């Protein structure tokens, strides 16, 4: 599945498409990389891409 992910990474807005198995996998992907990079994610929203 593909997800449109939006939010703020250390206060900077982002919008990316992420491929993941499901919503939990997508969430875990973003938060794992935030932990590795010592970053803060806020206002995180995932939407399933309609064209998947």
mmCIF entry with sequence, helices, sheets and N, C-alpha, C, O atoms, coordinates in Angstrom:
data_MODEL
# 
_entry.id   MODEL 
# 
_entity.id                         1 
_entity.type                       polymer 
_entity.pdbx_number_of_molecules   1 
# 
_entity_poly.entity_id                      1 
_entity_poly.type                           'polypeptide(L)' 
_entity_poly.nstd_linkage                   no 
_entity_poly.nstd_monomer                   no 
_entity_poly.pdbx_seq_one_letter_code       
;(UNK)(UNK)(UNK)(UNK)(UNK)(UNK)(UNK)(UNK)(UNK)(UNK)(UNK)(UNK)(UNK)(UNK)(UNK)(UNK)
(UNK)(UNK)(UNK)(UNK)(UNK)(UNK)(UNK)(UNK)(UNK)(UNK)(UNK)(UNK)(UNK)(UNK)(UNK)(UNK)
(UNK)(UNK)(UNK)(UNK)(UNK)(UNK)(UNK)(UNK)(UNK)(UNK)(UNK)(UNK)(UNK)(UNK)(UNK)(UNK)
(UNK)(UNK)(UNK)(UNK)
;
_entity_poly.pdbx_seq_one_letter_code_can   XXXXXXXXXXXXXXXXXXXXXXXXXXXXXXXXXXXXXXXXXXXXXXXXXXXX 
_entity_poly.pdbx_strand_id                 A 
# 
loop_
_entity_poly_seq.entity_id 
_entity_poly_seq.num 
_entity_poly_seq.mon_id 
_entity_poly_seq.hetero 
1 1  UNK n 
1 2  UNK n 
1 3  UNK n 
1 4  UNK n 
1 5  UNK n 
1 6  UNK n 
1 7  UNK n 
1 8  UNK n 
1 9  UNK n 
1 10 UNK n 
1 11 UNK n 
1 12 UNK n 
1 13 UNK n 
1 14 UNK n 
1 15 UNK n 
1 16 UNK n 
1 17 UNK n 
1 18 UNK n 
1 19 UNK n 
1 20 UNK n 
1 21 UNK n 
1 22 UNK n 
1 23 UNK n 
1 24 UNK n 
1 25 UNK n 
1 26 UNK n 
1 27 UNK n 
1 28 UNK n 
1 29 UNK n 
1 30 UNK n 
1 31 UNK n 
1 32 UNK n 
1 33 UNK n 
1 34 UNK n 
1 35 UNK n 
1 36 UNK n 
1 37 UNK n 
1 38 UNK n 
1 39 UNK n 
1 40 UNK n 
1 41 UNK n 
1 42 UNK n 
1 43 UNK n 
1 44 UNK n 
1 45 UNK n 
1 46 UNK n 
1 47 UNK n 
1 48 UNK n 
1 49 UNK n 
1 50 UNK n 
1 51 UNK n 
1 52 UNK n 
# 
_struct_asym.id          A 
_struct_asym.entity_id   1 
# 
_struct_conf.conf_type_id            HELX_P 
_struct_conf.id                      HELX_P1 
_struct_conf.pdbx_PDB_helix_id       AA1 
_struct_conf.beg_label_comp_id       UNK 
_struct_conf.beg_label_asym_id       A 
_struct_conf.beg_label_seq_id        23 
_struct_conf.pdbx_beg_PDB_ins_code   ? 
_struct_conf.end_label_comp_id       UNK 
_struct_conf.end_label_asym_id       A 
_struct_conf.end_label_seq_id        36 
_struct_conf.pdbx_end_PDB_ins_code   ? 
_struct_conf.beg_auth_comp_id        UNK 
_struct_conf.beg_auth_asym_id        A 
_struct_conf.beg_auth_seq_id         23 
_struct_conf.end_auth_comp_id        UNK 
_struct_conf.end_auth_asym_id        A 
_struct_conf.end_auth_seq_id         36 
_struct_conf.pdbx_PDB_helix_class    1 
_struct_conf.details                 ? 
_struct_conf.pdbx_PDB_helix_length   14 
# 
_struct_conf_type.id          HELX_P 
_struct_conf_type.criteria    ? 
_struct_conf_type.reference   ? 
# 
_struct_sheet.id               AA1 
_struct_sheet.type             ? 
_struct_sheet.number_strands   3 
_struct_sheet.details          ? 
# 
loop_
_struct_sheet_order.sheet_id 
_struct_sheet_order.range_id_1 
_struct_sheet_order.range_id_2 
_struct_sheet_order.offset 
_struct_sheet_order.sense 
AA1 1 2 ? anti-parallel 
AA1 2 3 ? anti-parallel 
# 
loop_
_struct_sheet_range.sheet_id 
_struct_sheet_range.id 
_struct_sheet_range.beg_label_comp_id 
_struct_sheet_range.beg_label_asym_id 
_struct_sheet_range.beg_label_seq_id 
_struct_sheet_range.pdbx_beg_PDB_ins_code 
_struct_sheet_range.end_label_comp_id 
_struct_sheet_range.end_label_asym_id 
_struct_sheet_range.end_label_seq_id 
_struct_sheet_range.pdbx_end_PDB_ins_code 
_struct_sheet_range.beg_auth_comp_id 
_struct_sheet_range.beg_auth_asym_id 
_struct_sheet_range.beg_auth_seq_id 
_struct_sheet_range.end_auth_comp_id 
_struct_sheet_range.end_auth_asym_id 
_struct_sheet_range.end_auth_seq_id 
AA1 1 UNK A 12 ? UNK A 19 ? UNK A 12 UNK A 19 
AA1 2 UNK A 2  ? UNK A 9  ? UNK A 2  UNK A 9  
AA1 3 UNK A 41 ? UNK A 48 ? UNK A 41 UNK A 48 
# 
loop_
_atom_site.group_PDB 
_atom_site.id 
_atom_site.type_symbol 
_atom_site.label_atom_id 
_atom_site.label_alt_id 
_atom_site.label_comp_id 
_atom_site.label_asym_id 
_atom_site.label_entity_id 
_atom_site.label_seq_id 
_atom_site.pdbx_PDB_ins_code 
_atom_site.Cartn_x 
_atom_site.Cartn_y 
_atom_site.Cartn_z 
_atom_site.occupancy 
_atom_site.B_iso_or_equiv 
_atom_site.pdbx_formal_charge 
_atom_site.auth_seq_id 
_atom_site.auth_comp_id 
_atom_site.auth_asym_id 
_atom_site.auth_atom_id 
_atom_site.pdbx_PDB_model_num 
ATOM 1   N N  . UNK A 1 1  ? 0.842  -1.181 0.000  1.00 0.00 ? 1  UNK A N  1 
ATOM 2   C CA . UNK A 1 1  ? 0.000  0.000  0.000  1.00 0.00 ? 1  UNK A CA 1 
ATOM 3   C C  . UNK A 1 1  ? 0.886  1.242  0.000  1.00 0.00 ? 1  UNK A C  1 
ATOM 4   O O  . UNK A 1 1  ? 2.017  1.225  0.486  1.00 0.00 ? 1  UNK A O  1 
ATOM 5   N N  . UNK A 1 2  ? 0.337  2.317  -0.560 1.00 0.00 ? 2  UNK A N  1 
ATOM 6   C CA . UNK A 1 2  ? 1.042  3.597  -0.524 1.00 0.00 ? 2  UNK A CA 1 
ATOM 7   C C  . UNK A 1 2  ? 0.240  4.576  0.318  1.00 0.00 ? 2  UNK A C  1 
ATOM 8   O O  . UNK A 1 2  ? -0.989 4.615  0.264  1.00 0.00 ? 2  UNK A O  1 
ATOM 9   N N  . UNK A 1 3  ? 0.969  5.367  1.097  1.00 0.00 ? 3  UNK A N  1 
ATOM 10  C CA . UNK A 1 3  ? 0.351  6.334  1.991  1.00 0.00 ? 3  UNK A CA 1 
ATOM 11  C C  . UNK A 1 3  ? 0.922  7.719  1.736  1.00 0.00 ? 3  UNK A C  1 
ATOM 12  O O  . UNK A 1 3  ? 2.133  7.884  1.586  1.00 0.00 ? 3  UNK A O  1 
ATOM 13  N N  . UNK A 1 4  ? 0.049  8.705  1.689  1.00 0.00 ? 4  UNK A N  1 
ATOM 14  C CA . UNK A 1 4  ? 0.496  10.099 1.666  1.00 0.00 ? 4  UNK A CA 1 
ATOM 15  C C  . UNK A 1 4  ? 0.670  10.503 3.121  1.00 0.00 ? 4  UNK A C  1 
ATOM 16  O O  . UNK A 1 4  ? -0.284 10.477 3.899  1.00 0.00 ? 4  UNK A O  1 
ATOM 17  N N  . UNK A 1 5  ? 1.884  10.875 3.484  1.00 0.00 ? 5  UNK A N  1 
ATOM 18  C CA . UNK A 1 5  ? 2.203  11.233 4.863  1.00 0.00 ? 5  UNK A CA 1 
ATOM 19  C C  . UNK A 1 5  ? 2.555  12.711 4.928  1.00 0.00 ? 5  UNK A C  1 
ATOM 20  O O  . UNK A 1 5  ? 3.383  13.199 4.159  1.00 0.00 ? 5  UNK A O  1 
ATOM 21  N N  . UNK A 1 6  ? 1.924  13.408 5.844  1.00 0.00 ? 6  UNK A N  1 
ATOM 22  C CA . UNK A 1 6  ? 2.206  14.824 6.047  1.00 0.00 ? 6  UNK A CA 1 
ATOM 23  C C  . UNK A 1 6  ? 2.428  15.073 7.532  1.00 0.00 ? 6  UNK A C  1 
ATOM 24  O O  . UNK A 1 6  ? 2.014  14.285 8.382  1.00 0.00 ? 6  UNK A O  1 
ATOM 25  N N  . UNK A 1 7  ? 3.078  16.167 7.819  1.00 0.00 ? 7  UNK A N  1 
ATOM 26  C CA . UNK A 1 7  ? 3.325  16.546 9.202  1.00 0.00 ? 7  UNK A CA 1 
ATOM 27  C C  . UNK A 1 7  ? 4.467  17.533 9.267  1.00 0.00 ? 7  UNK A C  1 
ATOM 28  O O  . UNK A 1 7  ? 4.788  18.207 8.289  1.00 0.00 ? 7  UNK A O  1 
ATOM 29  N N  . UNK A 1 8  ? 5.073  17.607 10.433 1.00 0.00 ? 8  UNK A N  1 
ATOM 30  C CA . UNK A 1 8  ? 6.228  18.485 10.634 1.00 0.00 ? 8  UNK A CA 1 
ATOM 31  C C  . UNK A 1 8  ? 7.372  17.660 11.211 1.00 0.00 ? 8  UNK A C  1 
ATOM 32  O O  . UNK A 1 8  ? 7.205  16.926 12.185 1.00 0.00 ? 8  UNK A O  1 
ATOM 33  N N  . UNK A 1 9  ? 8.529  17.798 10.590 1.00 0.00 ? 9  UNK A N  1 
ATOM 34  C CA . UNK A 1 9  ? 9.761  17.127 11.016 1.00 0.00 ? 9  UNK A CA 1 
ATOM 35  C C  . UNK A 1 9  ? 10.643 18.212 11.599 1.00 0.00 ? 9  UNK A C  1 
ATOM 36  O O  . UNK A 1 9  ? 11.148 19.066 10.870 1.00 0.00 ? 9  UNK A O  1 
ATOM 37  N N  . UNK A 1 10 ? 10.833 18.184 12.910 1.00 0.00 ? 10 UNK A N  1 
ATOM 38  C CA . UNK A 1 10 ? 11.566 19.252 13.607 1.00 0.00 ? 10 UNK A CA 1 
ATOM 39  C C  . UNK A 1 10 ? 11.011 20.629 13.254 1.00 0.00 ? 10 UNK A C  1 
ATOM 40  O O  . UNK A 1 10 ? 11.761 21.590 13.081 1.00 0.00 ? 10 UNK A O  1 
ATOM 41  N N  . UNK A 1 11 ? 9.685  20.709 13.150 1.00 0.00 ? 11 UNK A N  1 
ATOM 42  C CA . UNK A 1 11 ? 9.023  21.982 12.884 1.00 0.00 ? 11 UNK A CA 1 
ATOM 43  C C  . UNK A 1 11 ? 8.897  22.350 11.419 1.00 0.00 ? 11 UNK A C  1 
ATOM 44  O O  . UNK A 1 11 ? 8.213  23.318 11.086 1.00 0.00 ? 11 UNK A O  1 
ATOM 45  N N  . UNK A 1 12 ? 9.547  21.592 10.526 1.00 0.00 ? 12 UNK A N  1 
ATOM 46  C CA . UNK A 1 12 ? 9.489  21.874 9.086  1.00 0.00 ? 12 UNK A CA 1 
ATOM 47  C C  . UNK A 1 12 ? 8.420  20.997 8.434  1.00 0.00 ? 12 UNK A C  1 
ATOM 48  O O  . UNK A 1 12 ? 8.448  19.777 8.597  1.00 0.00 ? 12 UNK A O  1 
ATOM 49  N N  . UNK A 1 13 ? 7.480  21.594 7.702  1.00 0.00 ? 13 UNK A N  1 
ATOM 50  C CA . UNK A 1 13 ? 6.427  20.800 7.055  1.00 0.00 ? 13 UNK A CA 1 
ATOM 51  C C  . UNK A 1 13 ? 7.002  19.814 6.030  1.00 0.00 ? 13 UNK A C  1 
ATOM 52  O O  . UNK A 1 13 ? 7.978  20.114 5.343  1.00 0.00 ? 13 UNK A O  1 
ATOM 53  N N  . UNK A 1 14 ? 6.379  18.640 5.943  1.00 0.00 ? 14 UNK A N  1 
ATOM 54  C CA . UNK A 1 14 ? 6.759  17.669 4.916  1.00 0.00 ? 14 UNK A CA 1 
ATOM 55  C C  . UNK A 1 14 ? 5.512  17.012 4.349  1.00 0.00 ? 14 UNK A C  1 
ATOM 56  O O  . UNK A 1 14 ? 4.465  16.965 4.995  1.00 0.00 ? 14 UNK A O  1 
ATOM 57  N N  . UNK A 1 15 ? 5.643  16.505 3.129  1.00 0.00 ? 15 UNK A N  1 
ATOM 58  C CA . UNK A 1 15 ? 4.605  15.723 2.459  1.00 0.00 ? 15 UNK A CA 1 
ATOM 59  C C  . UNK A 1 15 ? 5.324  14.688 1.605  1.00 0.00 ? 15 UNK A C  1 
ATOM 60  O O  . UNK A 1 15 ? 6.049  15.040 0.674  1.00 0.00 ? 15 UNK A O  1 
ATOM 61  N N  . UNK A 1 16 ? 5.125  13.413 1.921  1.00 0.00 ? 16 UNK A N  1 
ATOM 62  C CA . UNK A 1 16 ? 5.819  12.334 1.216  1.00 0.00 ? 16 UNK A CA 1 
ATOM 63  C C  . UNK A 1 16 ? 4.854  11.173 0.978  1.00 0.00 ? 16 UNK A C  1 
ATOM 64  O O  . UNK A 1 16 ? 3.876  11.000 1.706  1.00 0.00 ? 16 UNK A O  1 
ATOM 65  N N  . UNK A 1 17 ? 5.143  10.392 -0.043 1.00 0.00 ? 17 UNK A N  1 
ATOM 66  C CA . UNK A 1 17 ? 4.430  9.140  -0.275 1.00 0.00 ? 17 UNK A CA 1 
ATOM 67  C C  . UNK A 1 17 ? 5.342  8.018  0.201  1.00 0.00 ? 17 UNK A C  1 
ATOM 68  O O  . UNK A 1 17 ? 6.504  7.934  -0.195 1.00 0.00 ? 17 UNK A O  1 
ATOM 69  N N  . UNK A 1 18 ? 4.799  7.160  1.056  1.00 0.00 ? 18 UNK A N  1 
ATOM 70  C CA . UNK A 1 18 ? 5.561  6.069  1.647  1.00 0.00 ? 18 UNK A CA 1 
ATOM 71  C C  . UNK A 1 18 ? 4.875  4.753  1.319  1.00 0.00 ? 18 UNK A C  1 
ATOM 72  O O  . UNK A 1 18 ? 3.658  4.637  1.464  1.00 0.00 ? 18 UNK A O  1 
ATOM 73  N N  . UNK A 1 19 ? 5.643  3.756  0.876  1.00 0.00 ? 19 UNK A N  1 
ATOM 74  C CA . UNK A 1 19 ? 5.090  2.438  0.618  1.00 0.00 ? 19 UNK A CA 1 
ATOM 75  C C  . UNK A 1 19 ? 5.313  1.573  1.851  1.00 0.00 ? 19 UNK A C  1 
ATOM 76  O O  . UNK A 1 19 ? 6.431  1.471  2.355  1.00 0.00 ? 19 UNK A O  1 
ATOM 77  N N  . UNK A 1 20 ? 4.234  0.949  2.335  1.00 0.00 ? 20 UNK A N  1 
ATOM 78  C CA . UNK A 1 20 ? 4.303  0.126  3.539  1.00 0.00 ? 20 UNK A CA 1 
ATOM 79  C C  . UNK A 1 20 ? 3.247  -0.972 3.464  1.00 0.00 ? 20 UNK A C  1 
ATOM 80  O O  . UNK A 1 20 ? 2.333  -0.908 2.642  1.00 0.00 ? 20 UNK A O  1 
ATOM 81  N N  . UNK A 1 21 ? 3.377  -1.980 4.325  1.00 0.00 ? 21 UNK A N  1 
ATOM 82  C CA . UNK A 1 21 ? 2.419  -3.086 4.342  1.00 0.00 ? 21 UNK A CA 1 
ATOM 83  C C  . UNK A 1 21 ? 1.044  -2.646 4.820  1.00 0.00 ? 21 UNK A C  1 
ATOM 84  O O  . UNK A 1 21 ? 0.026  -3.082 4.280  1.00 0.00 ? 21 UNK A O  1 
ATOM 85  N N  . UNK A 1 22 ? 1.011  -1.779 5.837  1.00 0.00 ? 22 UNK A N  1 
ATOM 86  C CA . UNK A 1 22 ? -0.248 -1.300 6.400  1.00 0.00 ? 22 UNK A CA 1 
ATOM 87  C C  . UNK A 1 22 ? 0.014  -0.018 7.182  1.00 0.00 ? 22 UNK A C  1 
ATOM 88  O O  . UNK A 1 22 ? 1.138  0.485  7.199  1.00 0.00 ? 22 UNK A O  1 
ATOM 89  N N  . UNK A 1 23 ? -1.028 0.513  7.831  1.00 0.00 ? 23 UNK A N  1 
ATOM 90  C CA . UNK A 1 23 ? -0.901 1.770  8.563  1.00 0.00 ? 23 UNK A CA 1 
ATOM 91  C C  . UNK A 1 23 ? 0.132  1.680  9.682  1.00 0.00 ? 23 UNK A C  1 
ATOM 92  O O  . UNK A 1 23 ? 0.907  2.612  9.897  1.00 0.00 ? 23 UNK A O  1 
ATOM 93  N N  . UNK A 1 24 ? 0.139  0.565  10.387 1.00 0.00 ? 24 UNK A N  1 
ATOM 94  C CA . UNK A 1 24 ? 1.089  0.385  11.486 1.00 0.00 ? 24 UNK A CA 1 
ATOM 95  C C  . UNK A 1 24 ? 2.529  0.376  11.008 1.00 0.00 ? 24 UNK A C  1 
ATOM 96  O O  . UNK A 1 24 ? 3.408  0.957  11.645 1.00 0.00 ? 24 UNK A O  1 
ATOM 97  N N  . UNK A 1 25 ? 2.768  -0.288 9.881  1.00 0.00 ? 25 UNK A N  1 
ATOM 98  C CA . UNK A 1 25 ? 4.112  -0.334 9.306  1.00 0.00 ? 25 UNK A CA 1 
ATOM 99  C C  . UNK A 1 25 ? 4.563  1.058  8.870  1.00 0.00 ? 25 UNK A C  1 
ATOM 100 O O  . UNK A 1 25 ? 5.719  1.429  9.072  1.00 0.00 ? 25 UNK A O  1 
ATOM 101 N N  . UNK A 1 26 ? 3.658  1.824  8.276  1.00 0.00 ? 26 UNK A N  1 
ATOM 102 C CA . UNK A 1 26 ? 3.976  3.186  7.840  1.00 0.00 ? 26 UNK A CA 1 
ATOM 103 C C  . UNK A 1 26 ? 4.315  4.066  9.045  1.00 0.00 ? 26 UNK A C  1 
ATOM 104 O O  . UNK A 1 26 ? 5.315  4.784  9.037  1.00 0.00 ? 26 UNK A O  1 
ATOM 105 N N  . UNK A 1 27 ? 3.482  4.005  10.066 1.00 0.00 ? 27 UNK A N  1 
ATOM 106 C CA . UNK A 1 27 ? 3.713  4.787  11.286 1.00 0.00 ? 27 UNK A CA 1 
ATOM 107 C C  . UNK A 1 27 ? 5.065  4.426  11.908 1.00 0.00 ? 27 UNK A C  1 
ATOM 108 O O  . UNK A 1 27 ? 5.851  5.300  12.273 1.00 0.00 ? 27 UNK A O  1 
ATOM 109 N N  . UNK A 1 28 ? 5.312  3.125  12.017 1.00 0.00 ? 28 UNK A N  1 
ATOM 110 C CA . UNK A 1 28 ? 6.571  2.662  12.612 1.00 0.00 ? 28 UNK A CA 1 
ATOM 111 C C  . UNK A 1 28 ? 7.777  3.126  11.806 1.00 0.00 ? 28 UNK A C  1 
ATOM 112 O O  . UNK A 1 28 ? 8.797  3.502  12.384 1.00 0.00 ? 28 UNK A O  1 
ATOM 113 N N  . UNK A 1 29 ? 7.675  3.107  10.482 1.00 0.00 ? 29 UNK A N  1 
ATOM 114 C CA . UNK A 1 29 ? 8.765  3.558  9.607  1.00 0.00 ? 29 UNK A CA 1 
ATOM 115 C C  . UNK A 1 29 ? 9.155  4.998  9.925  1.00 0.00 ? 29 UNK A C  1 
ATOM 116 O O  . UNK A 1 29 ? 10.329 5.295  10.143 1.00 0.00 ? 29 UNK A O  1 
ATOM 117 N N  . UNK A 1 30 ? 8.171  5.886  9.951  1.00 0.00 ? 30 UNK A N  1 
ATOM 118 C CA . UNK A 1 30 ? 8.448  7.307  10.203 1.00 0.00 ? 30 UNK A CA 1 
ATOM 119 C C  . UNK A 1 30 ? 9.021  7.534  11.592 1.00 0.00 ? 30 UNK A C  1 
ATOM 120 O O  . UNK A 1 30 ? 9.962  8.309  11.764 1.00 0.00 ? 30 UNK A O  1 
ATOM 121 N N  . UNK A 1 31 ? 8.453  6.859  12.579 1.00 0.00 ? 31 UNK A N  1 
ATOM 122 C CA . UNK A 1 31 ? 8.900  7.099  13.947 1.00 0.00 ? 31 UNK A CA 1 
ATOM 123 C C  . UNK A 1 31 ? 10.239 6.423  14.253 1.00 0.00 ? 31 UNK A C  1 
ATOM 124 O O  . UNK A 1 31 ? 10.980 6.896  15.115 1.00 0.00 ? 31 UNK A O  1 
ATOM 125 N N  . UNK A 1 32 ? 10.556 5.337  13.567 1.00 0.00 ? 32 UNK A N  1 
ATOM 126 C CA . UNK A 1 32 ? 11.884 4.740  13.697 1.00 0.00 ? 32 UNK A CA 1 
ATOM 127 C C  . UNK A 1 32 ? 12.946 5.711  13.186 1.00 0.00 ? 32 UNK A C  1 
ATOM 128 O O  . UNK A 1 32 ? 13.945 5.947  13.866 1.00 0.00 ? 32 UNK A O  1 
ATOM 129 N N  . UNK A 1 33 ? 12.738 6.280  11.987 1.00 0.00 ? 33 UNK A N  1 
ATOM 130 C CA . UNK A 1 33 ? 13.721 7.207  11.431 1.00 0.00 ? 33 UNK A CA 1 
ATOM 131 C C  . UNK A 1 33 ? 13.813 8.489  12.247 1.00 0.00 ? 33 UNK A C  1 
ATOM 132 O O  . UNK A 1 33 ? 14.884 9.090  12.341 1.00 0.00 ? 33 UNK A O  1 
ATOM 133 N N  . UNK A 1 34 ? 12.715 8.906  12.831 1.00 0.00 ? 34 UNK A N  1 
ATOM 134 C CA . UNK A 1 34 ? 12.773 10.077 13.711 1.00 0.00 ? 34 UNK A CA 1 
ATOM 135 C C  . UNK A 1 34 ? 13.638 9.767  14.940 1.00 0.00 ? 34 UNK A C  1 
ATOM 136 O O  . UNK A 1 34 ? 14.438 10.601 15.362 1.00 0.00 ? 34 UNK A O  1 
ATOM 137 N N  . UNK A 1 35 ? 13.476 8.578  15.506 1.00 0.00 ? 35 UNK A N  1 
ATOM 138 C CA . UNK A 1 35 ? 14.277 8.190  16.670 1.00 0.00 ? 35 UNK A CA 1 
ATOM 139 C C  . UNK A 1 35 ? 15.757 8.091  16.299 1.00 0.00 ? 35 UNK A C  1 
ATOM 140 O O  . UNK A 1 35 ? 16.620 8.550  17.048 1.00 0.00 ? 35 UNK A O  1 
ATOM 141 N N  . UNK A 1 36 ? 16.049 7.494  15.146 1.00 0.00 ? 36 UNK A N  1 
ATOM 142 C CA . UNK A 1 36 ? 17.441 7.372  14.700 1.00 0.00 ? 36 UNK A CA 1 
ATOM 143 C C  . UNK A 1 36 ? 18.058 8.749  14.488 1.00 0.00 ? 36 UNK A C  1 
ATOM 144 O O  . UNK A 1 36 ? 19.214 8.978  14.843 1.00 0.00 ? 36 UNK A O  1 
ATOM 145 N N  . UNK A 1 37 ? 17.279 9.670  13.906 1.00 0.00 ? 37 UNK A N  1 
ATOM 146 C CA . UNK A 1 37 ? 17.785 11.006 13.610 1.00 0.00 ? 37 UNK A CA 1 
ATOM 147 C C  . UNK A 1 37 ? 17.612 12.002 14.732 1.00 0.00 ? 37 UNK A C  1 
ATOM 148 O O  . UNK A 1 37 ? 17.902 13.187 14.568 1.00 0.00 ? 37 UNK A O  1 
ATOM 149 N N  . UNK A 1 38 ? 17.133 11.520 15.892 1.00 0.00 ? 38 UNK A N  1 
ATOM 150 C CA . UNK A 1 38 ? 16.875 12.401 17.029 1.00 0.00 ? 38 UNK A CA 1 
ATOM 151 C C  . UNK A 1 38 ? 15.983 13.578 16.626 1.00 0.00 ? 38 UNK A C  1 
ATOM 152 O O  . UNK A 1 38 ? 16.219 14.723 17.013 1.00 0.00 ? 38 UNK A O  1 
ATOM 153 N N  . UNK A 1 39 ? 14.950 13.262 15.835 1.00 0.00 ? 39 UNK A N  1 
ATOM 154 C CA . UNK A 1 39 ? 14.026 14.275 15.320 1.00 0.00 ? 39 UNK A CA 1 
ATOM 155 C C  . UNK A 1 39 ? 12.687 14.180 16.045 1.00 0.00 ? 39 UNK A C  1 
ATOM 156 O O  . UNK A 1 39 ? 12.388 13.187 16.708 1.00 0.00 ? 39 UNK A O  1 
ATOM 157 N N  . UNK A 1 40 ? 11.902 15.224 15.902 1.00 0.00 ? 40 UNK A N  1 
ATOM 158 C CA . UNK A 1 40 ? 10.557 15.264 16.463 1.00 0.00 ? 40 UNK A CA 1 
ATOM 159 C C  . UNK A 1 40 ? 9.555  15.365 15.320 1.00 0.00 ? 40 UNK A C  1 
ATOM 160 O O  . UNK A 1 40 ? 9.685  16.226 14.450 1.00 0.00 ? 40 UNK A O  1 
ATOM 161 N N  . UNK A 1 41 ? 8.550  14.480 15.324 1.00 0.00 ? 41 UNK A N  1 
ATOM 162 C CA . UNK A 1 41 ? 7.472  14.531 14.340 1.00 0.00 ? 41 UNK A CA 1 
ATOM 163 C C  . UNK A 1 41 ? 6.219  15.027 15.049 1.00 0.00 ? 41 UNK A C  1 
ATOM 164 O O  . UNK A 1 41 ? 5.844  14.507 16.100 1.00 0.00 ? 41 UNK A O  1 
ATOM 165 N N  . UNK A 1 42 ? 5.572  16.043 14.464 1.00 0.00 ? 42 UNK A N  1 
ATOM 166 C CA . UNK A 1 42 ? 4.300  16.538 14.991 1.00 0.00 ? 42 UNK A CA 1 
ATOM 167 C C  . UNK A 1 42 ? 3.297  16.625 13.851 1.00 0.00 ? 42 UNK A C  1 
ATOM 168 O O  . UNK A 1 42 ? 3.674  16.637 12.679 1.00 0.00 ? 42 UNK A O  1 
ATOM 169 N N  . UNK A 1 43 ? 2.032  16.684 14.198 1.00 0.00 ? 43 UNK A N  1 
ATOM 170 C CA . UNK A 1 43 ? 0.931  16.820 13.232 1.00 0.00 ? 43 UNK A CA 1 
ATOM 171 C C  . UNK A 1 43 ? 0.980  15.738 12.152 1.00 0.00 ? 43 UNK A C  1 
ATOM 172 O O  . UNK A 1 43 ? 0.659  16.013 10.995 1.00 0.00 ? 43 UNK A O  1 
ATOM 173 N N  . UNK A 1 44 ? 1.373  14.527 12.505 1.00 0.00 ? 44 UNK A N  1 
ATOM 174 C CA . UNK A 1 44 ? 1.536  13.440 11.536 1.00 0.00 ? 44 UNK A CA 1 
ATOM 175 C C  . UNK A 1 44 ? 0.183  12.905 11.096 1.00 0.00 ? 44 UNK A C  1 
ATOM 176 O O  . UNK A 1 44 ? -0.657 12.552 11.924 1.00 0.00 ? 44 UNK A O  1 
ATOM 177 N N  . UNK A 1 45 ? -0.022 12.850 9.769  1.00 0.00 ? 45 UNK A N  1 
ATOM 178 C CA . UNK A 1 45 ? -1.269 12.333 9.190  1.00 0.00 ? 45 UNK A CA 1 
ATOM 179 C C  . UNK A 1 45 ? -0.912 11.388 8.050  1.00 0.00 ? 45 UNK A C  1 
ATOM 180 O O  . UNK A 1 45 ? -0.053 11.698 7.225  1.00 0.00 ? 45 UNK A O  1 
ATOM 181 N N  . UNK A 1 46 ? -1.581 10.227 8.006  1.00 0.00 ? 46 UNK A N  1 
ATOM 182 C CA . UNK A 1 46 ? -1.419 9.269  6.910  1.00 0.00 ? 46 UNK A CA 1 
ATOM 183 C C  . UNK A 1 46 ? -2.742 9.121  6.190  1.00 0.00 ? 46 UNK A C  1 
ATOM 184 O O  . UNK A 1 46 ? -3.795 9.044  6.823  1.00 0.00 ? 46 UNK A O  1 
ATOM 185 N N  . UNK A 1 47 ? -2.692 9.080  4.858  1.00 0.00 ? 47 UNK A N  1 
ATOM 186 C CA . UNK A 1 47 ? -3.876 8.825  4.040  1.00 0.00 ? 47 UNK A CA 1 
ATOM 187 C C  . UNK A 1 47 ? -3.504 7.772  3.010  1.00 0.00 ? 47 UNK A C  1 
ATOM 188 O O  . UNK A 1 47 ? -2.431 7.844  2.412  1.00 0.00 ? 47 UNK A O  1 
ATOM 189 N N  . UNK A 1 48 ? -4.380 6.793  2.794  1.00 0.00 ? 48 UNK A N  1 
ATOM 190 C CA . UNK A 1 48 ? -4.135 5.792  1.759  1.00 0.00 ? 48 UNK A CA 1 
ATOM 191 C C  . UNK A 1 48 ? -4.238 6.483  0.407  1.00 0.00 ? 48 UNK A C  1 
ATOM 192 O O  . UNK A 1 48 ? -5.196 7.212  0.149  1.00 0.00 ? 48 UNK A O  1 
ATOM 193 N N  . UNK A 1 49 ? -3.253 6.253  -0.458 1.00 0.00 ? 49 UNK A N  1 
ATOM 194 C CA . UNK A 1 49 ? -3.274 6.839  -1.802 1.00 0.00 ? 49 UNK A CA 1 
ATOM 195 C C  . UNK A 1 49 ? -4.323 6.117  -2.645 1.00 0.00 ? 49 UNK A C  1 
ATOM 196 O O  . UNK A 1 49 ? -4.362 4.887  -2.673 1.00 0.00 ? 49 UNK A O  1 
ATOM 197 N N  . UNK A 1 50 ? -5.155 6.869  -3.319 1.00 0.00 ? 50 UNK A N  1 
ATOM 198 C CA . UNK A 1 50 ? -6.248 6.311  -4.113 1.00 0.00 ? 50 UNK A CA 1 
ATOM 199 C C  . UNK A 1 50 ? -5.743 5.543  -5.330 1.00 0.00 ? 50 UNK A C  1 
ATOM 200 O O  . UNK A 1 50 ? -6.426 4.640  -5.812 1.00 0.00 ? 50 UNK A O  1 
ATOM 201 N N  . UNK A 1 51 ? -4.568 5.883  -5.831 1.00 0.00 ? 51 UNK A N  1 
ATOM 202 C CA . UNK A 1 51 ? -4.052 5.263  -7.051 1.00 0.00 ? 51 UNK A CA 1 
ATOM 203 C C  . UNK A 1 51 ? -3.252 4.002  -6.797 1.00 0.00 ? 51 UNK A C  1 
ATOM 204 O O  . UNK A 1 51 ? -2.571 3.518  -7.701 1.00 0.00 ? 51 UNK A O  1 
ATOM 205 N N  . UNK A 1 52 ? -3.314 3.459  -5.599 1.00 0.00 ? 52 UNK A N  1 
ATOM 206 C CA . UNK A 1 52 ? -2.508 2.286  -5.275 1.00 0.00 ? 52 UNK A CA 1 
ATOM 207 C C  . UNK A 1 52 ? -3.145 1.031  -5.829 1.00 0.00 ? 52 UNK A C  1 
ATOM 208 O O  . UNK A 1 52 ? -2.607 -0.063 -5.655 1.00 0.00 ? 52 UNK A O  1 
# 
